[in-house]
């Protein structure tokens, strides 16, 4: 019976979160389709021009009727949403290929770039953030804070160009173009990780300092517990929630912010794909990208909220009290 009492609040929490996320996704799909619908460019004319077919009023009207583009907006939206839920995201207006297949081929590359960037960011930012907090107002603290400020102040595209010039062109250590190889993944990863690391070092430092200022730290030290044990067992554990939340938000921003880096290094992920689609006004590709990114982002938020709910006893007690 006790096991059932502990499980029910988590189930209720997941159901509530899923309902709210479905509402968010519906709003994203509606806005995305509506903005593309209001675009001044005619997708049928663009498709005919891309295929080299002469554009005439009769041909345009016939294709619109065949595709259902002459129907009311809400009817078109519901039809598009239904096809999207079944995996039919339409065809590219540029080359006529399936949008779903194009995104399916590009998504693993973007996920790989995001994963490697987050690993490098965590490996660097968490230890350095803890070090600056423990050695507050010392030389190492000032030095790391200065470097983190410089790293955070530089946008990813500027870091990309700097790495290309120094590492690839001057030193010739790594290739200029990524070409979807393991060696070519290093520079795009660093271009995304360096600004993120600069930001997270300061955030980890603030979280650790907040915990170090709590009375339980003084109490533990007064009982003779070693500072290292207090730091690992209590301080870092209590700051873990804040760190996890920040890192998860960074995953979402990385997924949507890799476009410039992918274009510079010619890493053919989803960012490269959507940038090319924007330049060519390939509306079905843009719509699918926005919805996919929204879906991934809300799923990541759900997983993070669930992790915090499971790791923090106070959240579970609050749910059980309700």
C-alpha positions in Angstrom: 0.0 0.0 0.0 2.9 2.3 0.8 4.4 1.6 -2.6 1.2 2.7 -4.2 1.1 6.0 -2.3 4.6 6.8 -3.5 3.8 6.0 -7.1 0.5 7.8 -7.6 1.9 11.4 -7.2 4.5 10.8 -9.8 1.9 9.4 -12.2 -0.3 12.5 -11.6 2.7 14.7 -12.1 3.5 13.1 -15.5 -0.1 13.3 -16.7 -0.3 17.0 -15.8 2.9 17.7 -17.5 2.0 15.8 -20.6 -1.3 17.6 -20.9 0.4 21.0 -20.7 3.0 20.0 -23.2 0.4 18.8 -25.7 -1.2 22.2 -25.4 2.1 23.9 -26.0 2.8 21.7 -29.1 -0.6 22.5 -30.6 0.1 26.2 -30.2 3.5 25.8 -31.9 2.0 23.9 -34.8 -0.8 26.4 -35.2 1.5 29.4 -35.2 4.0 27.7 -37.5 1.5 26.8 -40.1 -0.3 30.2 -39.8 2.9 32.1 -40.4 3.8 30.0 -43.4 0.2 30.4 -44.7 0.5 34.2 -44.5 3.7 34.2 -46.4 3.6 36.3 -49.6 5.3 33.5 -51.7 3.1 30.9 -53.3 4.4 27.4 -52.5 2.8 25.9 -55.7 4.6 28.5 -57.9 7.9 27.9 -56.1 7.5 24.2 -56.6 6.8 24.6 -60.3 9.8 26.9 -60.7 12.1 24.5 -58.8 11.0 21.7 -61.2 11.5 23.9 -64.3 7.8 23.7 -65.2 6.3 26.9 -66.9 4.0 28.7 -64.4 0.5 29.4 -65.7 -2.7 30.2 -63.8 -4.4 27.0 -65.0 -1.6 24.8 -63.8 -1.3 26.6 -60.4 -5.1 26.3 -59.8 -5.1 22.7 -60.7 -2.2 21.9 -58.4 -3.8 23.9 -55.5 -7.0 22.0 -55.9 -5.2 18.7 -56.0 -3.1 19.6 -52.9 -6.1 21.1 -51.1 -4.6 24.5 -50.8 -7.7 26.2 -52.0 -9.6 25.1 -48.8 -10.2 27.3 -45.7 -7.2 27.9 -43.4 -8.5 25.7 -40.5 -9.3 22.8 -42.8 -5.8 23.0 -44.3 -4.2 23.2 -40.8 -6.1 20.2 -39.5 -5.2 18.2 -42.6 -1.6 19.2 -42.3 -1.5 18.4 -38.6 -3.1 15.0 -39.2 -0.5 14.1 -41.9 2.3 15.4 -39.6 1.2 13.1 -36.8 1.2 10.2 -39.2 4.8 11.0 -40.2 3.9 12.7 -43.5 5.6 16.1 -43.4 5.2 17.0 -47.0 7.7 17.4 -49.8 10.5 19.9 -50.2 9.7 22.7 -52.6 13.3 22.7 -53.8 14.0 19.2 -54.8 10.8 17.4 -54.1 12.3 14.9 -51.6 10.4 13.8 -48.5 10.9 16.3 -45.6 10.6 13.5 -43.1 13.5 11.5 -44.7 15.7 14.7 -44.9 15.1 15.4 -41.2 15.6 11.8 -40.3 19.0 11.9 -41.9 20.1 15.2 -40.4 18.7 14.8 -36.8 21.4 12.2 -35.6 24.2 14.6 -36.6 22.7 17.5 -34.7 22.0 15.3 -31.7 25.6 14.0 -31.8 27.0 17.6 -32.0 24.7 18.6 -29.1 25.8 15.6 -27.0 29.5 16.2 -27.5 29.1 19.9 -26.7 27.2 19.2 -23.5 29.8 16.6 -22.4 32.7 19.0 -22.9 30.7 21.8 -21.2 29.9 19.6 -18.1 33.4 18.3 -17.8 34.9 21.8 -17.8 32.2 23.9 -16.1 31.3 21.8 -13.1 34.9 21.3 -11.7 36.0 24.8 -12.5 32.8 26.3 -11.0 33.4 24.3 -7.8 37.0 25.4 -7.7 36.2 29.1 -8.1 33.6 28.8 -5.3 35.9 27.0 -2.9 38.8 29.4 -3.6 36.6 32.5 -3.6 38.5 35.8 -3.9 41.8 34.1 -4.6 44.0 34.4 -7.8 42.6 31.2 -9.3 39.0 32.4 -8.7 39.7 35.7 -10.5 41.5 34.0 -13.4 38.8 31.5 -14.1 36.1 34.1 -13.7 37.9 36.3 -16.2 38.3 33.5 -18.7 34.7 32.4 -18.2 33.5 36.0 -18.8 35.5 36.2 -22.1 34.2 32.8 -23.2 30.6 33.7 -22.5 30.9 37.1 -24.2 31.9 35.6 -27.5 29.0 34.2 -29.7 29.4 30.7 -31.2 29.8 32.0 -34.8 32.8 34.2 -33.7 34.4 31.3 -31.8 33.9 29.2 -34.9 35.7 31.7 -37.1 38.5 32.1 -34.6 39.0 28.3 -34.3 39.0 28.0 -38.1 41.6 30.7 -38.5 43.9 29.6 -35.6 43.5 25.8 -35.4 42.6 24.8 -38.9 44.4 27.5 -41.1 47.4 28.6 -39.0 48.3 25.5 -37.1 46.7 23.0 -39.5 45.8 20.6 -36.7 42.2 19.9 -37.8 40.3 20.1 -41.1 38.5 23.3 -42.1 35.3 21.4 -43.1 33.7 19.0 -40.7 32.5 16.6 -43.5 30.6 14.6 -40.9 33.7 12.9 -39.6 34.9 12.2 -36.0 37.9 14.5 -36.5 35.8 17.2 -38.1 33.5 17.1 -35.1 36.1 18.6 -32.7 36.0 22.2 -33.9 32.2 22.5 -34.0 32.0 21.0 -30.6 34.5 23.5 -29.1 32.7 26.4 -30.9 29.5 25.5 -29.0 31.1 24.4 -25.8 33.3 27.4 -25.1 30.5 30.0 -24.7 28.4 27.5 -22.8 31.3 26.7 -20.5 31.8 30.3 -19.7 28.2 30.8 -18.7 27.9 27.6 -16.7 31.1 28.2 -14.7 29.6 31.3 -13.3 26.2 29.5 -12.6 27.9 26.6 -10.9 30.0 28.9 -8.8 26.8 30.8 -7.7 25.0 27.6 -6.8 27.9 26.3 -4.8 28.4 29.6 -3.0 24.8 29.7 -2.1 25.0 26.3 -0.4 28.3 27.1 1.3 26.6 30.0 3.0 24.0 27.8 4.6 24.0 27.0 8.3 24.2 23.2 7.8 27.8 23.6 6.4 29.0 25.4 9.5 27.3 22.8 11.6 28.9 19.9 9.8 32.4 21.6 10.0 31.9 22.2 13.7 31.3 18.5 14.3 34.7 17.7 12.8 33.6 16.5 9.3 36.2 17.2 6.7 35.5 20.0 4.3 35.9 17.8 1.3 33.3 15.4 2.6 30.9 18.2 3.3 31.4 19.6 -0.2 30.8 16.3 -2.0 28.1 14.8 0.3 26.0 17.8 1.1 26.9 21.0 -0.8 27.2 19.4 -4.3 24.2 17.2 -3.7 22.0 20.2 -2.7 23.2 22.2 -5.7 22.6 19.4 -8.1 19.0 20.4 -8.8 20.0 23.9 -10.0 22.9 22.5 -12.1 20.7 19.9 -13.8 18.1 22.6 -14.6 20.6 24.9 -16.2 22.2 22.1 -18.2 18.9 20.9 -19.5 18.0 24.4 -20.7 21.3 24.5 -22.5 20.4 21.4 -24.4 17.3 23.0 -25.8 19.3 26.1 -26.8 22.0 24.1 -28.4 19.5 22.1 -30.4 18.0 25.3 -31.8 21.3 27.3 -31.9 23.6 25.0 -33.9 22.6 26.4 -37.2 25.3 29.0 -37.6 28.0 26.6 -36.4 26.8 23.9 -38.7 26.8 26.3 -41.7 30.3 27.5 -41.0 31.8 24.0 -40.6 29.4 22.4 -43.2 28.2 19.9 -40.6 25.0 18.7 -42.4 22.7 18.5 -39.4 19.3 20.0 -38.9 20.6 23.5 -38.4 22.4 23.3 -41.8 19.3 22.0 -43.4 16.9 24.7 -42.0 19.4 27.5 -42.9 19.4 26.2 -46.5 15.6 26.0 -46.4 15.3 29.6 -45.2 17.5 30.9 -47.9 15.5 29.0 -50.5 12.1 29.6 -48.8 11.4 25.9 -48.5 8.3 26.2 -46.2 7.5 22.6 -45.6 11.1 22.0 -44.4 10.9 25.1 -42.1 7.6 24.0 -40.7 8.8 20.5 -39.9 12.0 21.8 -38.3 10.2 24.2 -36.0 7.8 21.5 -34.8 10.5 18.9 -34.4 12.6 21.3 -32.3 9.6 22.2 -30.2 8.8 18.5 -29.6 12.4 17.7 -28.6 12.6 20.8 -26.3 9.4 20.0 -24.4 10.4 16.3 -24.0 13.7 17.4 -22.6 11.9 19.7 -20.1 9.6 16.8 -19.2 12.5 14.6 -18.4 14.2 17.2 -16.4 11.1 18.0 -14.4 10.7 14.3 -13.7 14.3 13.9 -12.7 14.0 16.9 -10.2 10.8 15.4 -8.9 12.4 12.1 -8.3 15.7 13.5 -6.8 14.2 16.1 -4.5 12.2 14.6 -1.6 10.6 18.0 -0.9 8.8 17.9 -4.3 7.5 14.4 -3.6 6.3 15.3 -0.2 4.5 18.3 -1.6 2.7 16.1 -4.1 1.8 13.5 -1.5 0.4 16.2 0.7 -1.9 17.3 -2.1 
